[in-house]
């Protein structure tokens, strides 16, 4: 089945105010730059965004925060984003900080059809407040719910028109887990190829999880904090 759409604008059709989105990436690595820009342009608001962090002030999800388009962030890290921190501390933005491993596991659980699971991560902290506790092998575990999203938006290195994806290096991060968990999953790729050109042994996400795919452009691939060795 051909899943190609023309561009990011077409890919995000159907994303409405108040929806829950998953967005792949870690820091600024492997983020769906084109789709985020399209959401900014569309002005979609009151969004709940599930993402490891929210980019930086002027890039990635930070652009949506600047425009006050995000109502709630579910993430593991405030990161290098001063506006994220400001909105959180002022109460303008609802924030659910989740242990990073639990964040990934809750995405995988949704994709695997597991509604909830027990984990020791977060027990004895604010993370555990209001959650069921059970003991396994004498150790307390808290019940965590799987994440579900109206749309998942991921970014891959290569993909074909059937939606099969390959991620490159550390840009793999949260992308495969989130690709499995969205009711509709959008993939933007750096290179779009024909079916059969991708070695099946190296496909990270099979096309069955992807509903829309397009070849992105003008990727900046910024680095949050660029550091260089001092000259001798």
C-alpha positions as CSV (number, residue, x, y, z in Angstrom):
1,X,0.0,0.0,0.0
2,X,1.4,3.4,-1.1
3,X,1.5,5.7,2.0
4,X,3.3,8.7,0.4
5,X,1.9,12.2,1.1
6,X,3.2,15.3,-0.6
7,X,4.7,17.2,2.3
8,X,4.5,18.0,6.0
9,X,1.3,20.1,5.6
10,X,-0.5,17.2,4.0
11,X,0.9,14.8,6.6
12,X,-0.5,16.7,9.6
13,X,-4.0,16.9,8.2
14,X,-6.5,15.7,10.8
15,X,-4.4,16.9,13.8
16,X,-6.9,19.1,15.6
17,X,-6.8,21.3,18.7
18,X,-6.7,19.4,22.0
19,X,-5.2,16.2,20.5
20,X,-2.4,14.1,22.1
21,X,0.8,13.8,20.0
22,X,3.9,11.6,20.4
23,X,7.0,13.2,18.9
24,X,10.2,11.2,18.4
25,X,13.7,12.5,19.2
26,X,16.1,13.0,22.0
27,X,17.3,16.5,22.6
28,X,17.4,17.8,19.0
29,X,18.6,14.4,17.6
30,X,16.0,12.7,15.4
31,X,13.2,15.2,15.8
32,X,10.5,15.6,13.1
33,X,11.6,19.1,12.1
34,X,9.3,19.5,9.1
35,X,6.1,18.4,10.9
36,X,6.8,20.6,13.9
37,X,7.2,23.6,11.6
38,X,4.0,22.7,9.9
39,X,2.1,22.5,13.2
40,X,3.5,25.9,14.1
41,X,2.3,27.3,10.8
42,X,-1.1,25.6,11.2
43,X,-1.6,27.2,14.6
44,X,-2.9,23.9,16.2
45,X,-3.3,24.5,19.9
46,X,-4.1,22.9,23.3
47,X,-1.9,20.0,22.4
48,X,-0.7,17.4,24.8
49,X,2.8,16.4,23.6
50,X,4.6,13.2,24.7
51,X,8.3,13.7,24.0
52,X,11.5,13.1,25.8
53,X,12.0,16.9,26.1
54,X,10.9,20.0,24.3
55,X,13.8,21.0,22.1
56,X,15.4,24.4,22.8
57,X,13.8,27.8,22.9
58,X,13.9,28.5,19.2
59,X,13.9,25.0,17.7
60,X,12.0,21.8,17.8
61,X,9.0,21.7,20.2
62,X,10.3,25.0,21.6
63,X,8.7,26.7,18.7
64,X,5.3,25.3,19.7
65,X,5.9,26.4,23.3
66,X,6.8,29.9,22.1
67,X,3.4,30.2,20.4
68,X,1.6,28.7,23.5
69,X,0.3,25.8,21.3
70,X,1.1,23.2,23.9
71,X,-1.2,22.7,26.9
72,X,0.6,19.8,28.5
73,X,4.1,18.2,28.2
74,X,4.7,14.6,29.1
75,X,8.5,14.2,29.2
76,X,11.5,13.1,31.1
77,X,13.7,16.2,30.9
78,X,13.2,20.0,30.8
79,X,16.5,20.2,28.9
80,X,18.0,23.3,27.5
81,X,14.7,25.1,27.1
82,X,14.3,28.2,29.2
83,X,10.8,28.8,28.0
84,X,9.8,25.3,29.0
85,X,11.2,25.9,32.5
86,X,9.5,29.3,32.7
87,X,6.1,28.1,31.7
88,X,6.3,25.1,34.0
89,X,7.3,27.1,37.1
90,X,4.7,29.8,36.4
91,X,1.9,27.2,36.0
92,X,1.2,28.2,32.4
93,X,2.1,24.7,31.2
94,X,1.0,21.4,32.7
95,X,4.0,19.1,33.0
96,X,4.2,15.4,33.8
97,X,7.8,14.5,34.3
98,X,8.3,10.8,33.8
99,X,11.5,8.7,34.4
100,X,13.1,8.2,31.0
101,X,13.0,4.4,31.1
102,X,9.3,4.5,32.1
103,X,8.6,7.0,29.3
104,X,10.0,4.6,26.7
105,X,8.4,1.6,28.2
106,X,5.0,3.2,28.3
107,X,5.3,4.0,24.6
108,X,6.4,0.4,23.8
109,X,3.5,-0.9,26.0
110,X,1.0,1.0,23.9
111,X,2.4,-0.4,20.7
112,X,2.4,-4.0,22.1
113,X,-1.1,-3.8,23.3
114,X,-0.1,-3.9,27.0
115,X,-2.4,-1.5,28.9
116,X,-0.3,-1.2,32.0
117,X,2.7,-2.6,33.8
118,X,4.5,-2.6,37.1
119,X,7.9,-1.0,37.5
120,X,10.1,-0.1,40.5
121,X,11.2,3.2,38.9
122,X,9.7,6.2,40.7
123,X,8.6,4.4,43.9
124,X,9.0,6.6,47.0
125,X,8.9,9.8,44.9
126,X,6.3,12.2,43.5
127,X,6.1,9.9,40.5
128,X,4.3,7.3,42.5
129,X,1.6,9.5,44.0
130,X,-1.9,8.1,43.4
131,X,-0.6,4.9,41.7
132,X,-1.2,1.3,42.7
133,X,1.8,-0.3,44.5
134,X,2.5,-4.1,44.5
135,X,5.4,-6.1,45.8
136,X,7.3,-8.5,43.6
137,X,10.2,-10.5,45.1
138,X,9.9,-8.3,48.1
139,X,10.4,-5.1,46.2
140,X,7.7,-2.3,45.7
141,X,6.6,-1.6,42.2
142,X,4.2,1.1,40.9
143,X,1.6,0.6,38.2
144,X,2.2,2.7,35.1
145,X,-0.3,3.2,32.3
146,X,0.6,2.8,28.6
147,X,0.6,6.0,26.6
148,X,-1.8,6.4,23.8
149,X,-1.7,9.2,21.2
150,X,-4.0,10.4,18.4
151,X,-0.9,10.9,16.2
152,X,2.7,9.8,16.5
153,X,5.2,11.8,14.5
154,X,8.7,10.3,13.9
155,X,11.7,11.1,11.8
156,X,13.8,8.4,10.0
157,X,16.9,8.3,7.8
158,X,15.4,6.2,5.0
159,X,12.0,4.9,4.2
160,X,10.0,3.4,1.3
161,X,6.6,4.2,0.0
162,X,5.2,1.3,2.1
163,X,6.4,2.9,5.3
164,X,9.3,0.7,6.2
165,X,11.9,2.7,8.1
166,X,15.5,2.8,9.0
167,X,16.9,5.1,11.6
168,X,20.5,6.2,11.7
169,X,22.7,6.0,14.8
170,X,21.4,7.8,17.9
171,X,18.5,9.3,16.0
172,X,16.8,6.0,16.5
173,X,16.1,6.9,20.2
174,X,12.4,7.1,20.9
175,X,11.3,7.0,17.3
176,X,10.7,3.2,16.9
177,X,8.7,3.0,20.1
178,X,6.5,6.0,19.3
179,X,5.9,4.8,15.7
180,X,4.2,1.7,17.2
181,X,1.9,3.7,19.6
182,X,0.0,6.2,17.5
183,X,-3.5,5.7,16.2
184,X,-2.0,7.3,13.1
185,X,1.7,7.5,12.6
186,X,3.5,10.0,10.3
187,X,7.0,9.4,9.2
188,X,9.2,12.1,7.7
189,X,12.4,10.7,6.1
190,X,15.6,12.1,4.7
191,X,15.6,9.7,1.8
192,X,12.5,8.1,0.2
193,X,13.2,4.9,-1.8
194,X,11.3,2.3,-3.7
195,X,10.1,-0.9,-2.0
196,X,12.9,-3.5,-2.2
197,X,15.7,-1.0,-1.9
198,X,15.9,-1.4,1.9
199,X,17.6,-4.5,3.2
200,X,14.9,-6.2,5.3
201,X,17.5,-7.3,7.8
202,X,18.1,-3.6,8.7
203,X,14.5,-2.3,8.9
204,X,13.8,-0.9,12.4
205,X,10.1,-0.2,11.9
206,X,8.0,-2.2,9.5
207,X,5.5,-0.3,7.4
208,X,2.5,-1.9,9.1
209,X,2.9,0.8,11.8
210,X,3.1,3.8,9.4
211,X,0.1,5.4,7.8
212,X,1.7,8.5,6.2
213,X,5.3,9.1,4.9
214,X,7.0,11.9,3.0
215,X,10.5,13.0,2.2
216,X,11.4,16.0,4.3
217,X,13.8,18.8,3.4
218,X,16.1,21.5,4.8
219,X,17.0,19.6,7.9
220,X,19.2,21.7,10.2
221,X,20.1,18.9,12.6
222,X,21.1,21.3,15.3
223,X,23.2,20.4,18.3
224,X,22.0,21.7,21.7
225,X,25.4,22.7,23.0
226,X,28.2,22.6,20.5
227,X,31.6,22.3,22.2
228,X,35.0,22.2,20.6
229,X,38.5,21.4,21.9
230,X,40.5,24.4,23.0
231,X,43.4,25.2,20.8
232,X,46.8,24.4,22.1
